[in-house]
């Protein structure tokens, strides 16, 4: 990688100001950024080290407001936290399925949610792809077994985060600060399909930072699961992942939130599946229909057609596991 | 007196006749009555502590005063002519000491004339274009971006079948087929054989390109002192590198020293001289300072070799009772841009089963992709997958148990030479393996090919998993060969030093040689040191490949130790004034009925000032009347999730015959490592080349999927452990490659058994499983 200046963040305000300057980037765990710097995809002149913002390292929980995760909380801390394990198991499952123990000890939740796609054309300096400001998506007509089956337009990369689908299923929000903004948005709103003018996968602009992730208290009788299909047993991004969170009254589903990873440029909310489920009593046939609905409109490329049945199977399985676990109670 | 002998040897499926010079008296392998203190014992690695505490200096760790770093500029195009190259901006960058390219470097022929060190034509993405030598690696990398190269892009071809078409662009001037013709082997009468068959099964199999991904990447450090060159190299053959450097640089052999102390794996990819080594030597010459060039992971996966992809058309004929009548293989191998050592994909078809009528035909094809190299049992892993898959299909068609079919066609002689095998423990391996695995119980009900449904599975009462079992067999050389030389020095204090020019590539060679010397000398192993990996101080030993290090170098070490022991006995008898034949050496002590108590060797030798005992040993020739091979069988049990396509290998049972076991600990690393590497090949590993640009898109450990701890099944293994007295004076044969050979075939057979459908292409990904189940 090229040389750069490394400065410690003093407080949020000055950090935002620093990050608004040209050729300046934030670094926390560095597990994503360092890969880009080593591949020379980007060569910022200055890195602002967020790890000195100790306030952003806290995990807080109260039954009334729910879970508050500072942006610098590591995946390892989330995975091991007793309250997360007990109250938000799908978050613990998602965190523990990500990467490797070494990477989870370095990687932060804020960085995980804002990470860049793993598309092998995007990550390779030899390809000036559309997402990097070029003219074409090399995956469209190239090697695309890892690429998107849903909602792709100019870019076929998928969002790689394991935590994002889990947090969306948990209805999480994020606190964002920037030179011109400060506020709380739903995590789902953070993500955006890259467009001609905004070739990024989040709405964050220069100098804008996530400071906290907020998860509301779990609903009554809430159950969920995070399932992830990988090419091998560990240390892999999801081919497809599913986060499902459901609430039940008796046999009737009162609430359902389902989000998929690995299928689209954004964590993919399966709203039609949710609509089919809510108000119904669970059955295998219903799970089948909900699974079908999750991939409705899929447009696979040459090599990624397998993701369609895989996503369906995982959605169905996630629903069945959620229900079964409830009946086990 | 040295004897000159003409010998016929097999190496990785190729047979050679060559002269060798041997010396020393013959020793036979220890018999069952000889009590052995070190051979066959679990001796921990003698260099284990320095390896695991980070003190071991690998090539990567070599730091010399004033050392510079080299980084190589590689072609971004699969086929192009360099029209112009301008290095001025790079040279002006502070910290840059030299930039080498075809413009200023000598035009050195490489890979048997298929390319030059810096060629004006680049033939794959990753081919060497230039090299920057700078004070720091980062500066060298910065400078690479400042080199201006104008390429004239040429038409390219990536697919070997397309490359064989007449209209395909030529990768090499002589055409895309290596040697202009296929490599053909024939015995018997194929047409007659097929006409005698009651059943003919014909299938096409495809195997992927696999990358070695040695933990330590390829690289060298070069240092000139006057007109003498020293190179630290991560290599499997220090003497080969010395010969190559001397020839290319016009140096006499005594002015080239190649050192390799510790190494993080090679698997065949470090068998020969690399361009980076020559470039480091030229860079060090040009700058007057030592130069280090280590490839990074990305370069490693572009330019450091691979197991080539194959397409194998296999046709087998058999009688109703399973007797093979004919076997035909037509194989296409994607060599990449260069090839001097084609793998022998037809080896298993020629050797594994008794069959009078056999033809193998191999087309080794140049394409504009990264060049192949040897990779742990080259050709045999690929060939065994196809052959053993086809044997299972034949068994299925004939309704014969797959193991029965193999026993039915058991070969007692090597059909390629007509010689009997020195020993062949494959029958024991089958029987013992089947017992350990529970083969009979798992395959007898309800049909020869069992589909055992997992009840329950992951989800409620719905059965989502299928369970299957499969097996496969293995033949490989592993015989070892001359020449290999060693000396054993006995020091005045009763310690001994083994000196030879082999290299420990991570397999435990050093420990095994210490065991052999300790056993023969009668010394405690703590009193033995082993000095290897240095061409200047060592004696010639062959490359550490072909599973031949122990079987080649070990016998020479034993002979050297034996001769040293004879000399020790000679002087001890005279000093102690006892009859020579009454003396024995055990645990470093001399004893004799004529002595009141045992005497330490030190006490004898110290009387003789600094008298130095030096024993010499040379590897004896291989026997001419028998074939020396290694064998084995593996059994696999898998579960397949029919909804998600996930294949989980539940367990592997392996039984191998590699003659005598010298060290069960280092052996277990080889067996387990081979099986794990075979599992990766069966399920995950695959180089992906972008079809439109020729770029390897998974040139990293993120997307090139090696197995992780969670993918590794229960592994149970046993050795037949029968010394091969004809093989050499140890009775030991190689074990580095045998365990990887049958693994993928056994797993593929188990998956086919689970699904009731065969997948003819590796790796067995979720995509292929879901397609086979018609879910895609």
HADDOCK unambig.tbl for C-alpha pairs under 7 A between the chains (distance, minus, plus):
assign (segid A and resid 1 and name CA) (segid B and resid 138 and name CA) 6.58 0.50 0.50
assign (segid A and resid 2 and name CA) (segid B and resid 138 and name CA) 6.81 0.50 0.50
assign (segid A and resid 120 and name CA) (segid B and resid 697 and name CA) 5.74 0.50 0.50
assign (segid A and resid 120 and name CA) (segid B and resid 698 and name CA) 6.91 0.50 0.50
assign (segid A and resid 126 and name CA) (segid B and resid 76 and name CA) 6.89 0.50 0.50
assign (segid A and resid 142 and name CA) (segid B and resid 690 and name CA) 6.09 0.50 0.50
assign (segid A and resid 142 and name CA) (segid B and resid 691 and name CA) 6.36 0.50 0.50
assign (segid A and resid 142 and name CA) (segid B and resid 692 and name CA) 6.62 0.50 0.50
assign (segid A and resid 143 and name CA) (segid B and resid 690 and name CA) 5.86 0.50 0.50
assign (segid A and resid 231 and name CA) (segid B and resid 684 and name CA) 6.85 0.50 0.50
assign (segid A and resid 232 and name CA) (segid B and resid 707 and name CA) 6.87 0.50 0.50
assign (segid A and resid 232 and name CA) (segid B and resid 711 and name CA) 6.63 0.50 0.50
assign (segid A and resid 233 and name CA) (segid B and resid 708 and name CA) 6.61 0.50 0.50
assign (segid A and resid 233 and name CA) (segid B and resid 710 and name CA) 5.15 0.50 0.50
assign (segid A and resid 233 and name CA) (segid B and resid 711 and name CA) 5.31 0.50 0.50
assign (segid A and resid 234 and name CA) (segid B and resid 708 and name CA) 6.59 0.50 0.50
assign (segid A and resid 234 and name CA) (segid B and resid 710 and name CA) 6.62 0.50 0.50
assign (segid A and resid 305 and name CA) (segid B and resid 776 and name CA) 6.34 0.50 0.50
assign (segid A and resid 306 and name CA) (segid B and resid 767 and name CA) 5.23 0.50 0.50
assign (segid A and resid 306 and name CA) (segid B and resid 770 and name CA) 6.67 0.50 0.50
assign (segid A and resid 306 and name CA) (segid B and resid 776 and name CA) 5.56 0.50 0.50
assign (segid A and resid 309 and name CA) (segid B and resid 775 and name CA) 6.27 0.50 0.50
assign (segid A and resid 309 and name CA) (segid B and resid 776 and name CA) 6.48 0.50 0.50
assign (segid A and resid 310 and name CA) (segid B and resid 643 and name CA) 6.94 0.50 0.50
assign (segid A and resid 310 and name CA) (segid B and resid 644 and name CA) 5.29 0.50 0.50
assign (segid A and resid 313 and name CA) (segid B and resid 643 and name CA) 5.65 0.50 0.50
assign (segid A and resid 313 and name CA) (segid B and resid 644 and name CA) 6.37 0.50 0.50
assign (segid A and resid 317 and name CA) (segid B and resid 459 and name CA) 6.94 0.50 0.50
assign (segid A and resid 321 and name CA) (segid B and resid 459 and name CA) 6.86 0.50 0.50
